Amino acid sequence: MTHHRFHPTTYHNTIGSHAPVLHIASGDQVTTTTVDSGGADATGQQITPRGNPQTGPFYIDGAEPGDVLALRFDRIWPNRRVGWSGTLVASNAVEAGYLAEQAAKATLQTGRLPESPRGRWELDLDAGTATLAEPETALGHFTLPLAPMLGCFGVAPPGGQAISTATSATHGGNMDYRVFGTGVVIYFPVAVPGALLHVGDGHATQGDGEIVGTGIEISMDVTFTTWIHRKQQPITWPRAEDDTYLMAVGNVRPLDEALQHATTELLRWLQEDYGLDAIAASTLLGQCVRYDIGNVFDPAYTVVCKVEKRLLPKRG
């Protein structure tokens, strides 16, 4: 295994078959940085256009279409002390009319149309906390523990596509699932030679769904290891695991279709790797499945279907 240190100078607002920035071998580890979703780096300066700019892509030697690529996040940690967030819930996360009702109420109180100010968060990287500094609200100096994760990452999709980092699909993309932090392993279907791995969109913490359009947006120091997990044993949607759960991801709109893709992918995984037939896999999920919502704000919803690993028979 080789440990590479890569300092990015260019970024991409699509995930696609861009020229690789670095060739690495299967099993290599990379330490690099990401800018925040607005294109700001560790100094807080905007150095690239906003929209979840991606570091990479990284070309994994030997990865071919039909393979499965594994990505493990070894460390994700903010590299500056000020982050930002949205402060008003997205319209598609609430009942029709709620936002207009709130705007009318605020206008009546102040005599002017309300604004949705950007939240400013001060990070204590030693204590591992983020504290709301602006705007002033009834929450006061609201403090949360850091739970760093990446919201947008993935491999190049098939057919020469370059898919916006505003959305997600079978290749990964803007999934915004809060569990995708240090220690998790994510598996991707490889569609192009080298897989072409992109990483970005760091959040210091985030609730389920990213319902205000952001987490606490921040630039990150990122260390990851990637390897060819399987040769010519394709999967359809991203899969993931941590110490507790097996997880399958559906990235699509509408929400019910995202749930269907995630559930189907997990059923297939249980049958392929754990020797369960359709009845056994269905029985297990029927009583033990858990669903998380990763993203409700962006063009594609993300639904994660998961089951605890302690309930599974041994592989093979």
N, C-alpha and C positions, 0 to 999 in steps of 0.2 A: 504494500500500500504506500502510495506517495501522498504527502500532504502539500497541497498547492495553496499559495496565497495570491489571490487575484484582486487587483484594484481596478474597478470599472471606470471607464471614461465615456462610454456610450450606453444608452438605454433604449428600450423598445416599448411602445404602447400597444403592441400586438404580440401574440404568441404565434410564431410561425417558423418557417424555414429560413431564418436569418443567418448570415454568416457567423459561424461559431467564434466565440472569443477565446476559447481554450479547449484543447483536446485533453481528455483525462481517461485513464484506464478504469475498467470495472473494479470497484473496491476502493478507489481513491477518495480522499477527503479534501474538501475545499473550504477555505476561509475567505469570506468576501464581505461586501457591504451592500445594503440596499438603500435607496432613497425612499422618502415617504410617498403617499399617494398623490401628493401635490408636486412632487419632483424636487423636494428640498433634501439636502444632504445633512451630514453630521454637524455642520456649522449653522444649519437653519437657512442656508441660501438655496434658492431655487436654481438648479443647474440643468434641468431638463423639463420639457412640457409635462403638465399634470396628467393624471389618468392612470394611476397604478403602474408607473414605469418599471420595467423588468431589467434585472441584471442578467447577463448571459446573451445568447444561449451557450451552454456547455455541451460539447460533443463527447459522448461516451463511446470510446472505441469498441467496436464489435457489436454494438446494439443494432439490431435489424428489425424491420417491420415484422410483426407477429410475436416479438419477444415481450417480456414484461420487465419494466425497469423499476427498481426499488430506490426510494429516496428516504434517508433517515436524517432528521434534523438533530444534530448533536448539540447545538447551542444557538439560541436566538436571544439577543439582548439589545435593548436600546443603546444607541451611541450618542444621544444628546439628552438634554434635561427639560425640554419643552415639547409637548405634543399638542394636538388639536383634535377637535371633534365637532360633528354636527350637534345641534341642540333641539331639533324639532323632528318628531316622528314622521316617517314617510307616509304619503297618502294611501299607498296600497297595503299598509299594515293596520289601518283603522277603518271604521265605518265611513261611508260616504257622508260628507257634511261636517265631520268632526273638525277638520282644520278650518273650514269657513266659520264654524261656530266660535272657535277659539280666536280667530282673527277679528270677528265682530265684537267679541267681549273685550279684547285688548284695545280696539279702536274706541269703544265707548268709554273706557277708563282713561285713555291717554289723549284722545282727540286726534290721533294719527294712525296710519296703517302700521301694524307691528312689523318688526324685523326679526329675523332668526339669526342671532349673533353666533359667531364661531366660538366654541368652547376652548379655553386655553388651560392646559394641564401642566403642572410643574412636577417633574419626576425626581424622586430621591433614589438614585441608582444603588446606593449603599443599603438603604432600608428596604428597597424593593416596593415602592409605593408611588402612586400618582394622585395628586391633589388638585381639585378644581380651583383655579385661580380667577377665572372670568368665564361667564358673567356672574354677577352676584345674584344668588337665588336663595330660596328658603332652605336649600341643602347646606348652606354655609360652605366652609372649606371641606368639602366632601372628599374623603380619601379612600382609595381602593388599592388592593395589592396588585402588583404587576403580574400579568399572565401572558408573556409575549408570544405572538404567533404570526405567521404569514397568511395574508388573506388571498393572495393571487400568486399562483405558480403552476407550472405544468410543462408538458412536452409539446413539440410541434404536432399539429393535427394533420390528417392525411390530405392528399390531393393538392398540395401547394397552398393550402389556405393560410391566411394570417388573420387570426380571430382576435377581436378587440379585448383588451384587458378589463373592459367593463362587464364582460359576461363569462360564462363557463360552458363546458360541454364535456364530451368523452375524454378530451385531452387534459382536463383539469381547468385551470383558469381562475376566474374570480369567485372562488367558492366561499370565502369568508367564514369558514368553520372554525370556531374558537379553540377546538381541540388540536388543531394543526400547529403544535408548538414543539418544544424540546422533547426528544425521546420518541416521538411518533414515527412510524414507518409508513410511507404511502407508496402504493404500487400503481404504475401507469401502463396502459397499452402503448407499445411503441409503434408509430406509424411511418417514421422516416428513418433512414440510416443515421445512427448517432443519437437518436431520440431528441436531441436539442432541448435541453432542460433550461427553463427560465425560472427565476425567483424574484419576489418583490412584495410590496404592499404590507409593510410591517404595522402591527397593532400592539400597543403596550398592554391592552386588555380590550375585551369586547363581549357584549352579551349575545345571546342567541339571535340570529336573524339580521344583525347589523341594521336595526330598524330606524336609526337616525341617519343612515347613509354612510356612516363611518364607525370605526372603533376609535380608540385614541391613536391617531395617526402619528407615526414616528419612523425615523430612519433606524436601521438595524445593523449590528454586526451579526453575521450568520456563518455558522460552520455546519456543513452537511457531508454525508457520505452517500455515494450512489453506486449501485451495482446492477448487473444483469441478473435478475432474480430467476427467470425462466427463459429457456430458448424454445421459441416456436410453440408456446402454449398460451395462446392469446386470451386476454380478458377484454371485456367490453367497456366497463366504466372504472373509474379509479376505486381502488380498495385501500384499506389502511388498517393498522393495528397498533395498539399500545399495550401496556402491561395487563390491562383489564379487558379490553374489548377487541373483537373483530368488527370492522366497519366497511360498509359499501356505500358509495356515493352516487346519487342521481342528480345531474345538473341539467335542468330543462324547465320550460314553462309549458303547460300549467303545473300547479303544485301536485296534483294527483298523479300526473305522468312521472314527475321526478321521484315520487314515492314508489311508483311501480318499478322504475328502473333500479332504484336502490335495493328494493326487496328482492327482485329477480337476481341481481348480481350476488347478493349474500346467499341466497338459496343455492346458486350454482357453486359458489365457493365451498359451502358446507358439503355438497355432494362430491365435488372434485377432490378436495383435500382431506376430508374427514370421514369419508366412506358412508355418509348418510344417503339413504334413498329419498325420493320426493316426499313420502309420508313422514319419515323421521325428521327431515329438515323442516317440513311444515309444522309438525307437532311441536318441535323445539321453539320455533319462532312464534307459534301461536300463543304460547304461554310466557315466553321470555324475551321477546323482541323489545327493543327500545328505539324510538325515532327522535332525532334531533333536527332542527331547522338551522342550516348554516347561513342562508341568505334569502331575504325576501325583498330586498331593495332593488336589485339589479335585473337586467333583462331575463336571466335564467334563475329560477329558484334552485337552491341546493337542499336536498334532503339526505340525511345519513341514517341508514338502517344498521343497527348494531346488536350484538349479542355478547354476553360475558364469556370469556375464554374458559373459565373454570367449569362451565357446563358442557364443554365439548369432549368427545372421545379423543384419545391420542391420535395424532396423524399416522396414516399408514396402518 
